[in-house]
């Protein structure tokens, strides 16, 4: 067996590993983007949460609340069932 025939399988393995590394880098980059988005979403909810909670309290005494405000409160409660800042 000559050197070239010994090197060919190794070259293929290295190429496959390089491709795998590139795929893993892409996955990591995607996960970092998702984490940044989740952080921004939580910060936004933390900022508007107190105002939504005040509106929620007002909705209970108002006879005909706005459908938009009702929906905002519903979505907020899906994200923060107990209210307050997200600790996670």
Backbone atoms as SQL, in Angstrom:
CREATE TABLE atoms (id INTEGER PRIMARY KEY, chain TEXT, resi INTEGER, resn TEXT, atom TEXT, x REAL, y REAL, z REAL);
INSERT INTO atoms VALUES
  (1, 'A', 1, 'UNK', 'N', 0.849, -1.168, 0.000),
  (2, 'A', 1, 'UNK', 'CA', 0.000, 0.000, 0.000),
  (3, 'A', 1, 'UNK', 'C', 0.899, 1.237, 0.000),
  (4, 'A', 2, 'UNK', 'N', 0.673, 2.113, -0.966),
  (5, 'A', 2, 'UNK', 'CA', 1.514, 3.307, -1.035),
  (6, 'A', 2, 'UNK', 'C', 0.955, 4.438, -0.170),
  (7, 'A', 3, 'UNK', 'N', 1.714, 5.491, -0.051),
  (8, 'A', 3, 'UNK', 'CA', 1.353, 6.602, 0.820),
  (9, 'A', 3, 'UNK', 'C', 0.069, 7.295, 0.358),
  (10, 'A', 4, 'UNK', 'N', -0.111, 7.432, -0.936),
  (11, 'A', 4, 'UNK', 'CA', -1.311, 8.089, -1.458),
  (12, 'A', 4, 'UNK', 'C', -2.563, 7.306, -1.099),
  (13, 'A', 5, 'UNK', 'N', -2.528, 6.015, -1.226),
  (14, 'A', 5, 'UNK', 'CA', -3.702, 5.215, -0.896),
  (15, 'A', 5, 'UNK', 'C', -3.979, 5.219, 0.604),
  (16, 'A', 6, 'UNK', 'N', -2.954, 5.416, 1.419),
  (17, 'A', 6, 'UNK', 'CA', -3.150, 5.521, 2.865),
  (18, 'A', 6, 'UNK', 'C', -3.721, 6.892, 3.246),
  (19, 'A', 7, 'UNK', 'N', -3.349, 7.910, 2.504),
  (20, 'A', 7, 'UNK', 'CA', -3.777, 9.278, 2.810),
  (21, 'A', 7, 'UNK', 'C', -5.212, 9.551, 2.376),
  (22, 'A', 8, 'UNK', 'N', -5.692, 8.909, 1.331),
  (23, 'A', 8, 'UNK', 'CA', -7.018, 9.205, 0.784),
  (24, 'A', 8, 'UNK', 'C', -8.123, 9.072, 1.824),
  (25, 'A', 9, 'UNK', 'N', -8.215, 7.996, 2.578),
  (26, 'A', 9, 'UNK', 'CA', -9.281, 7.916, 3.596),
  (27, 'A', 9, 'UNK', 'C', -9.152, 9.004, 4.670),
  (28, 'A', 10, 'UNK', 'N', -7.913, 9.342, 5.019),
  (29, 'A', 10, 'UNK', 'CA', -7.687, 10.373, 6.030),
  (30, 'A', 10, 'UNK', 'C', -8.149, 11.729, 5.504),
  (31, 'A', 11, 'UNK', 'N', -7.852, 12.016, 4.265),
  (32, 'A', 11, 'UNK', 'CA', -8.264, 13.276, 3.653),
  (33, 'A', 11, 'UNK', 'C', -9.789, 13.381, 3.657),
  (34, 'A', 12, 'UNK', 'N', -10.468, 12.299, 3.341),
  (35, 'A', 12, 'UNK', 'CA', -11.933, 12.294, 3.356),
  (36, 'A', 12, 'UNK', 'C', -12.487, 12.497, 4.770),
  (37, 'A', 13, 'UNK', 'N', -11.834, 11.862, 5.732),
  (38, 'A', 13, 'UNK', 'CA', -12.273, 12.032, 7.118),
  (39, 'A', 13, 'UNK', 'C', -12.079, 13.475, 7.590),
  (40, 'A', 14, 'UNK', 'N', -10.951, 14.067, 7.222),
  (41, 'A', 14, 'UNK', 'CA', -10.689, 15.454, 7.604),
  (42, 'A', 14, 'UNK', 'C', -11.725, 16.376, 6.966),
  (43, 'A', 15, 'UNK', 'N', -12.045, 16.151, 5.695),
  (44, 'A', 15, 'UNK', 'CA', -13.047, 16.971, 5.018),
  (45, 'A', 15, 'UNK', 'C', -14.413, 16.835, 5.693),
  (46, 'A', 16, 'UNK', 'N', -14.766, 15.618, 6.069),
  (47, 'A', 16, 'UNK', 'CA', -16.040, 15.397, 6.756),
  (48, 'A', 16, 'UNK', 'C', -16.051, 16.079, 8.118),
  (49, 'A', 17, 'UNK', 'N', -14.936, 16.017, 8.822),
  (50, 'A', 17, 'UNK', 'CA', -14.849, 16.682, 10.125),
  (51, 'A', 17, 'UNK', 'C', -14.910, 18.199, 9.976),
  (52, 'A', 18, 'UNK', 'N', -14.280, 18.739, 8.947),
  (53, 'A', 18, 'UNK', 'CA', -14.351, 20.185, 8.698),
  (54, 'A', 18, 'UNK', 'C', -15.788, 20.610, 8.418),
  (55, 'A', 19, 'UNK', 'N', -16.501, 19.799, 7.663),
  (56, 'A', 19, 'UNK', 'CA', -17.905, 20.098, 7.375),
  (57, 'A', 19, 'UNK', 'C', -18.737, 20.040, 8.661),
  (58, 'A', 20, 'UNK', 'N', -18.477, 19.055, 9.485),
  (59, 'A', 20, 'UNK', 'CA', -19.186, 18.923, 10.761),
  (60, 'A', 20, 'UNK', 'C', -18.914, 20.129, 11.665),
  (61, 'A', 21, 'UNK', 'N', -17.670, 20.568, 11.714),
  (62, 'A', 21, 'UNK', 'CA', -17.311, 21.732, 12.517),
  (63, 'A', 21, 'UNK', 'C', -18.064, 22.967, 12.012),
  (64, 'A', 22, 'UNK', 'N', -18.144, 23.149, 10.715),
  (65, 'A', 22, 'UNK', 'CA', -18.866, 24.289, 10.142),
  (66, 'A', 22, 'UNK', 'C', -20.355, 24.224, 10.488),
  (67, 'A', 23, 'UNK', 'N', -20.925, 23.035, 10.415),
  (68, 'A', 23, 'UNK', 'CA', -22.331, 22.876, 10.798),
  (69, 'A', 23, 'UNK', 'C', -22.540, 23.223, 12.271),
  (70, 'A', 24, 'UNK', 'N', -21.633, 22.787, 13.118),
  (71, 'A', 24, 'UNK', 'CA', -21.730, 23.074, 14.549),
  (72, 'A', 24, 'UNK', 'C', -21.596, 24.577, 14.807),
  (73, 'A', 25, 'UNK', 'N', -20.702, 25.240, 14.074),
  (74, 'A', 25, 'UNK', 'CA', -20.563, 26.698, 14.207),
  (75, 'A', 25, 'UNK', 'C', -21.866, 27.403, 13.822),
  (76, 'A', 26, 'UNK', 'N', -22.502, 26.943, 12.763),
  (77, 'A', 26, 'UNK', 'CA', -23.771, 27.535, 12.337),
  (78, 'A', 26, 'UNK', 'C', -24.859, 27.330, 13.394),
  (79, 'A', 27, 'UNK', 'N', -24.896, 26.141, 13.987),
  (80, 'A', 27, 'UNK', 'CA', -25.873, 25.862, 15.050),
  (81, 'A', 27, 'UNK', 'C', -25.619, 26.769, 16.245),
  (82, 'A', 28, 'UNK', 'N', -24.366, 26.938, 16.622),
  (83, 'A', 28, 'UNK', 'CA', -24.026, 27.803, 17.750),
  (84, 'A', 28, 'UNK', 'C', -24.429, 29.242, 17.454),
  (85, 'A', 29, 'UNK', 'N', -24.173, 29.714, 16.253),
  (86, 'A', 29, 'UNK', 'CA', -24.551, 31.082, 15.883),
  (87, 'A', 29, 'UNK', 'C', -26.066, 31.259, 15.944),
  (88, 'A', 30, 'UNK', 'N', -26.806, 30.266, 15.463),
  (89, 'A', 30, 'UNK', 'CA', -28.272, 30.335, 15.532),
  (90, 'A', 30, 'UNK', 'C', -28.758, 30.360, 16.977),
  (91, 'A', 31, 'UNK', 'N', -28.171, 29.542, 17.822),
  (92, 'A', 31, 'UNK', 'CA', -28.555, 29.507, 19.236),
  (93, 'A', 31, 'UNK', 'C', -28.234, 30.833, 19.928),
  (94, 'A', 32, 'UNK', 'N', -27.118, 31.437, 19.564),
  (95, 'A', 32, 'UNK', 'CA', -26.768, 32.739, 20.144),
  (96, 'A', 32, 'UNK', 'C', -27.781, 33.802, 19.737),
  (97, 'A', 33, 'UNK', 'N', -28.212, 33.776, 18.472),
  (98, 'A', 33, 'UNK', 'CA', -29.224, 34.726, 18.008),
  (99, 'A', 33, 'UNK', 'C', -30.542, 34.517, 18.752),
  (100, 'A', 34, 'UNK', 'N', -30.936, 33.259, 18.940),
  (101, 'A', 34, 'UNK', 'CA', -32.165, 32.954, 19.680),
  (102, 'A', 34, 'UNK', 'C', -32.062, 33.437, 21.125),
  (103, 'A', 35, 'UNK', 'N', -30.900, 33.256, 21.740),
  (104, 'A', 35, 'UNK', 'CA', -30.714, 33.695, 23.123),
  (105, 'A', 35, 'UNK', 'C', -30.784, 35.218, 23.218),
  (106, 'A', 36, 'UNK', 'N', -30.201, 35.913, 22.256),
  (107, 'A', 36, 'UNK', 'CA', -30.264, 37.370, 22.238),
  (108, 'A', 36, 'UNK', 'C', -31.704, 37.841, 22.066),
  (109, 'A', 37, 'UNK', 'N', -32.454, 37.175, 21.194),
  (110, 'A', 37, 'UNK', 'CA', -33.855, 37.535, 20.980),
  (111, 'A', 37, 'UNK', 'C', -34.661, 37.309, 22.256),
  (112, 'A', 38, 'UNK', 'N', -34.441, 36.174, 22.914),
  (113, 'A', 38, 'UNK', 'CA', -35.172, 35.871, 24.149),
  (114, 'A', 38, 'UNK', 'C', -34.845, 36.898, 25.232),
  (115, 'A', 39, 'UNK', 'N', -33.600, 37.304, 25.310),
  (116, 'A', 39, 'UNK', 'CA', -33.203, 38.318, 26.292),
  (117, 'A', 39, 'UNK', 'C', -33.903, 39.644, 25.995),
  (118, 'A', 40, 'UNK', 'N', -33.903, 40.048, 24.722),
  (119, 'A', 40, 'UNK', 'CA', -34.563, 41.301, 24.339),
  (120, 'A', 40, 'UNK', 'C', -36.058, 41.238, 24.616),
  (121, 'A', 41, 'UNK', 'N', -36.673, 40.086, 24.321),
  (122, 'A', 41, 'UNK', 'CA', -38.106, 39.917, 24.576),
  (123, 'A', 41, 'UNK', 'C', -38.400, 40.047, 26.060),
  (124, 'A', 42, 'UNK', 'N', -37.596, 39.419, 26.890),
  (125, 'A', 42, 'UNK', 'CA', -37.804, 39.493, 28.336),
  (126, 'A', 42, 'UNK', 'C', -37.602, 40.912, 28.858),
  (127, 'A', 43, 'UNK', 'N', -36.612, 41.614, 28.320),
  (128, 'A', 43, 'UNK', 'CA', -36.396, 42.998, 28.742),
  (129, 'A', 43, 'UNK', 'C', -37.589, 43.875, 28.365),
  (130, 'A', 44, 'UNK', 'N', -38.119, 43.661, 27.168),
  (131, 'A', 44, 'UNK', 'CA', -39.283, 44.435, 26.730),
  (132, 'A', 44, 'UNK', 'C', -40.486, 44.146, 27.625),
  (133, 'A', 45, 'UNK', 'N', -40.708, 42.883, 27.913),
  (134, 'A', 45, 'UNK', 'CA', -41.839, 42.509, 28.775),
  (135, 'A', 45, 'UNK', 'C', -41.650, 43.092, 30.173),
  (136, 'A', 46, 'UNK', 'N', -40.412, 43.094, 30.672),
  (137, 'A', 46, 'UNK', 'CA', -40.143, 43.692, 31.979),
  (138, 'A', 46, 'UNK', 'C', -40.476, 45.183, 31.976),
  (139, 'A', 47, 'UNK', 'N', -40.218, 45.852, 30.860),
  (140, 'A', 47, 'UNK', 'CA', -40.496, 47.288, 30.775),
  (141, 'A', 47, 'UNK', 'C', -41.989, 47.599, 30.707),
  (142, 'A', 48, 'UNK', 'N', -42.727, 46.822, 29.914),
  (143, 'A', 48, 'UNK', 'CA', -44.154, 47.121, 29.730),
  (144, 'A', 48, 'UNK', 'C', -45.041, 46.382, 30.721),
  (145, 'A', 49, 'UNK', 'N', -44.495, 45.410, 31.409),
  (146, 'A', 49, 'UNK', 'CA', -45.281, 44.614, 32.344),
  (147, 'A', 49, 'UNK', 'C', -46.048, 45.422, 33.377),
  (148, 'A', 50, 'UNK', 'N', -45.407, 46.363, 34.061),
  (149, 'A', 50, 'UNK', 'CA', -46.147, 47.136, 35.065),
  (150, 'A', 50, 'UNK', 'C', -47.338, 47.894, 34.474),
  (151, 'A', 51, 'UNK', 'N', -47.181, 48.454, 33.289),
  (152, 'A', 51, 'UNK', 'CA', -48.291, 49.168, 32.652),
  (153, 'A', 51, 'UNK', 'C', -49.420, 48.203, 32.285),
  (154, 'A', 52, 'UNK', 'N', -49.060, 47.029, 31.819),
  (155, 'A', 52, 'UNK', 'CA', -50.079, 46.031, 31.472),
  (156, 'A', 52, 'UNK', 'C', -50.808, 45.578, 32.735),
  (157, 'A', 53, 'UNK', 'N', -50.075, 45.390, 33.807),
  (158, 'A', 53, 'UNK', 'CA', -50.714, 44.973, 35.058),
  (159, 'A', 53, 'UNK', 'C', -51.675, 46.046, 35.580),
  (160, 'A', 54, 'UNK', 'N', -51.304, 47.320, 35.424),
  (161, 'A', 54, 'UNK', 'CA', -52.236, 48.391, 35.826),
  (162, 'A', 54, 'UNK', 'C', -53.492, 48.353, 34.961),
  (163, 'A', 55, 'UNK', 'N', -53.309, 48.135, 33.657),
  (164, 'A', 55, 'UNK', 'CA', -54.460, 48.044, 32.760),
  (165, 'A', 55, 'UNK', 'C', -55.315, 46.820, 33.088),
  (166, 'A', 56, 'UNK', 'N', -54.671, 45.741, 33.472),
  (167, 'A', 56, 'UNK', 'CA', -55.399, 44.528, 33.847),
  (168, 'A', 56, 'UNK', 'C', -56.301, 44.811, 35.053),
  (169, 'A', 57, 'UNK', 'N', -55.760, 45.524, 36.025),
  (170, 'A', 57, 'UNK', 'CA', -56.560, 45.874, 37.203),
  (171, 'A', 57, 'UNK', 'C', -57.720, 46.778, 36.803),
  (172, 'A', 58, 'UNK', 'N', -57.482, 47.677, 35.868),
  (173, 'A', 58, 'UNK', 'CA', -58.523, 48.591, 35.407),
  (174, 'A', 58, 'UNK', 'C', -59.605, 47.838, 34.631),
  (175, 'A', 59, 'UNK', 'N', -59.198, 46.809, 33.890),
  (176, 'A', 59, 'UNK', 'CA', -60.161, 46.031, 33.099),
  (177, 'A', 59, 'UNK', 'C', -61.201, 45.361, 33.983),
  (178, 'A', 60, 'UNK', 'N', -60.826, 45.007, 35.185),
  (179, 'A', 60, 'UNK', 'CA', -61.771, 44.311, 36.060),
  (180, 'A', 60, 'UNK', 'C', -62.892, 45.227, 36.535),
  (181, 'A', 61, 'UNK', 'N', -62.649, 46.548, 36.538),
  (182, 'A', 61, 'UNK', 'CA', -63.692, 47.476, 36.975),
  (183, 'A', 61, 'UNK', 'C', -64.387, 48.158, 35.801),
  (184, 'A', 62, 'UNK', 'N', -63.830, 48.063, 34.634),
  (185, 'A', 62, 'UNK', 'CA', -64.395, 48.704, 33.457),
  (186, 'A', 62, 'UNK', 'C', -65.474, 47.806, 32.862),
  (187, 'A', 63, 'UNK', 'N', -66.587, 48.394, 32.470),
  (188, 'A', 63, 'UNK', 'CA', -67.697, 47.588, 31.968),
  (189, 'A', 63, 'UNK', 'C', -67.451, 47.044, 30.564),
  (190, 'A', 64, 'UNK', 'N', -66.775, 47.806, 29.699),
  (191, 'A', 64, 'UNK', 'CA', -66.555, 47.338, 28.333),
  (192, 'A', 64, 'UNK', 'C', -65.095, 47.591, 27.934),
  (193, 'A', 65, 'UNK', 'N', -64.213, 46.662, 28.300),
  (194, 'A', 65, 'UNK', 'CA', -62.799, 46.863, 27.983),
  (195, 'A', 65, 'UNK', 'C', -62.530, 46.711, 26.485),
  (196, 'A', 66, 'UNK', 'N', -61.493, 47.352, 26.036),
  (197, 'A', 66, 'UNK', 'CA', -61.059, 47.269, 24.637),
  (198, 'A', 66, 'UNK', 'C', -60.626, 45.839, 24.316),
  (199, 'A', 67, 'UNK', 'N', -61.049, 45.303, 23.167),
  (200, 'A', 67, 'UNK', 'CA', -60.593, 43.959, 22.771),
  (201, 'A', 67, 'UNK', 'C', -59.074, 43.881, 22.641),
  (202, 'A', 68, 'UNK', 'N', -58.472, 44.977, 22.163),
  (203, 'A', 68, 'UNK', 'CA', -57.006, 44.976, 22.032),
  (204, 'A', 68, 'UNK', 'C', -56.341, 44.870, 23.392),
  (205, 'A', 69, 'UNK', 'N', -56.823, 45.629, 24.354),
  (206, 'A', 69, 'UNK', 'CA', -56.219, 45.582, 25.691),
  (207, 'A', 69, 'UNK', 'C', -56.471, 44.226, 26.332),
  (208, 'A', 70, 'UNK', 'N', -57.636, 43.658, 26.123),
  (209, 'A', 70, 'UNK', 'CA', -57.904, 42.319, 26.651),
  (210, 'A', 70, 'UNK', 'C', -56.894, 41.322, 26.080),
  (211, 'A', 71, 'UNK', 'N', -56.635, 41.421, 24.782),
  (212, 'A', 71, 'UNK', 'CA', -55.701, 40.502, 24.130),
  (213, 'A', 71, 'UNK', 'C', -54.275, 40.717, 24.647),
  (214, 'A', 72, 'UNK', 'N', -53.893, 41.977, 24.844),
  (215, 'A', 72, 'UNK', 'CA', -52.562, 42.273, 25.378),
  (216, 'A', 72, 'UNK', 'C', -52.389, 41.634, 26.750),
  (217, 'A', 73, 'UNK', 'N', -53.398, 41.776, 27.592),
  (218, 'A', 73, 'UNK', 'CA', -53.334, 41.190, 28.938),
  (219, 'A', 73, 'UNK', 'C', -53.277, 39.670, 28.851),
  (220, 'A', 74, 'UNK', 'N', -54.077, 39.077, 27.965),
  (221, 'A', 74, 'UNK', 'CA', -54.049, 37.616, 27.799),
  (222, 'A', 74, 'UNK', 'C', -52.666, 37.132, 27.392),
  (223, 'A', 75, 'UNK', 'N', -52.067, 37.796, 26.411),
  (224, 'A', 75, 'UNK', 'CA', -50.730, 37.391, 25.957),
  (225, 'A', 75, 'UNK', 'C', -49.686, 37.596, 27.045),
  (226, 'A', 76, 'UNK', 'N', -49.806, 38.698, 27.755),
  (227, 'A', 76, 'UNK', 'CA', -48.872, 38.954, 28.856),
  (228, 'A', 76, 'UNK', 'C', -48.969, 37.850, 29.894),
  (229, 'A', 77, 'UNK', 'N', -50.189, 37.449, 30.230),
  (230, 'A', 77, 'UNK', 'CA', -50.375, 36.399, 31.238),
  (231, 'A', 77, 'UNK', 'C', -49.881, 35.040, 30.750),
  (232, 'A', 78, 'UNK', 'N', -49.878, 34.828, 29.449),
  (233, 'A', 78, 'UNK', 'CA', -49.287, 33.590, 28.936),
  (234, 'A', 78, 'UNK', 'C', -47.778, 33.588, 29.165),
  (235, 'A', 79, 'UNK', 'N', -47.179, 34.774, 29.032),
  (236, 'A', 79, 'UNK', 'CA', -45.731, 34.881, 29.213),
  (237, 'A', 79, 'UNK', 'C', -45.328, 35.017, 30.674),
  (238, 'A', 80, 'UNK', 'N', -46.162, 35.691, 31.445),
  (239, 'A', 80, 'UNK', 'CA', -45.881, 35.914, 32.863),
  (240, 'A', 80, 'UNK', 'C', -47.142, 35.616, 33.672),
  (241, 'A', 81, 'UNK', 'N', -47.438, 34.354, 33.903),
  (242, 'A', 81, 'UNK', 'CA', -48.673, 33.977, 34.618),
  (243, 'A', 81, 'UNK', 'C', -48.827, 34.636, 35.978),
  (244, 'A', 82, 'UNK', 'N', -47.729, 34.840, 36.677),
  (245, 'A', 82, 'UNK', 'CA', -47.836, 35.425, 38.014),
  (246, 'A', 82, 'UNK', 'C', -47.405, 36.875, 38.049),
  (247, 'A', 83, 'UNK', 'N', -47.045, 37.433, 36.897),
  (248, 'A', 83, 'UNK', 'CA', -46.610, 38.820, 36.840),
  (249, 'A', 83, 'UNK', 'C', -45.177, 38.980, 37.318),
  (250, 'A', 84, 'UNK', 'N', -44.745, 40.206, 37.324),
  (251, 'A', 84, 'UNK', 'CA', -43.407, 40.504, 37.810),
  (252, 'A', 84, 'UNK', 'C', -42.328, 40.231, 36.777),
  (253, 'A', 85, 'UNK', 'N', -41.101, 40.464, 37.180),
  (254, 'A', 85, 'UNK', 'CA', -39.949, 40.304, 36.283),
  (255, 'A', 85, 'UNK', 'C', -39.633, 38.835, 36.066),
  (256, 'A', 86, 'UNK', 'N', -39.133, 38.554, 34.885),
  (257, 'A', 86, 'UNK', 'CA', -38.703, 37.203, 34.560),
  (258, 'A', 86, 'UNK', 'C', -37.335, 36.971, 35.172),
  (259, 'A', 87, 'UNK', 'N', -37.233, 35.975, 35.992),
  (260, 'A', 87, 'UNK', 'CA', -35.976, 35.670, 36.654),
  (261, 'A', 87, 'UNK', 'C', -35.159, 34.636, 35.892),
  (262, 'A', 88, 'UNK', 'N', -35.751, 34.038, 34.835),
  (263, 'A', 88, 'UNK', 'CA', -35.055, 32.956, 34.144),
  (264, 'A', 88, 'UNK', 'C', -34.442, 33.286, 32.872);
